[in-house]
Amino acid sequence: MTDEPLLLRALRLEPVPRPPVWLMRQAGRYMAEYRAVRERVSFLELCRTPGLCARVMADAVDRLGVDAAIIFSDILPILVPLGFDLDYLPGDGPVIRNPFRAKEDLARVPETIDTGRISYIFETVAETRRTVPKEKAVIGFAGAPFTLASYAVEGGSSRLFARTKTLMRTDPELWSRLMDRLVDAVTQSLLGQAAAGADALQVFDSWAGALTPDEYRKFAAPYTERLLARLAGKVPVIYFCAGNPALLPETARLSAACLGIDWRIPISEACRIVGPKFAVQGNLDPTVLLADKQTIRAEAGRILDAVGRRPGFIFNLGHGVLKETPVEHAVELVRAVREFAVSSS
Ligand code: 1CP
């Protein structure tokens, strides 16, 4: 018996006794233990305290019975060494007080970041690796360049990404200079996380789904590809692009080991589009976890029956756990996936 994490075997498309399972945003506000920690420290302080990050994630992994620990961190703190003034406001989410809007703003975005300013992320990886059992994979992560640019330009969360799209269309040269700097910073972060002991890395492109396939090909994919190419041969990378199944044929050209699939497309259809060369991860609608346990089992079963035996299938949600989710429902989902045996017919 090997204690190599199931997730790593699945990422290499090797046979596994059952699909590995973990949940995006598996530690967070839906868990009482997490809320108790947050009563004592702010979110940014928590991110900057590796021992506490490792504890928060290890407790969630233990409670849920999942096969992987994603490090407890966030995609946005990388913007701080890039010259952005980031804060998280209770209820409103992230804010960037000095957003990127014009040519003059480029001068305050360094070409390379001082990685000393994100060393707490690397320490969180190392500490999480020391804390969780060795048969569980530790996943490092970062935001994709487009998604990070959208926060930098909008100054926070957005629904329409109007400023971001206007900048990229009206000043493609400035857009590309900003994206180059994001690619470099994210590359430094992910290489550092790999060196600190991450078994796999995930790149979150949460908002690239707002683009058309043409725009994605022009304004987002080349930068993501440059990032992925720099990580090639180091550790396997999962690329998760949410919100727009029309982008799948584009994402299937990228140098990732695995593609994350949201819930807006049947998983069998997504697998057909991306072909056999990628592992695939997803795609249960996170709102299913708000329903009763019987419904949760039925919906998970539907996905497992369709692709549970496909080499390289990793069970996950189609986006992050919602904060209204009852923890026992998430536990029940993981139990249902763990009961699925690949050899049964
Ligand atoms: O306590 C709090 O109020 C903070 C809430 C919170 C948490 C728990 C934020 C603020 N970030 C996180 C942790 C986090 N973020 C993790 C690690 C925990 C885990 O997965 O279990 C990860 C992987 C992320 C990644 C993240 N942050 C993404 C990509 C995934 C996704 O959901 O699309 C994005 C877009 C963010 C930005 C962000 N950070 C926090 C919030 C509320 C948001 C989203 C804001 C928005 O909708 O624009």
Residues whose N, C-alpha, C, O or C-beta is under 5 A from the ligand:
A	BS01	1CP	M24 R25 Q26 A27 G28 R29 R38 F43 I70 I71 F72 S73 D74 I75 G93 S157 S158 F204 S206 G320
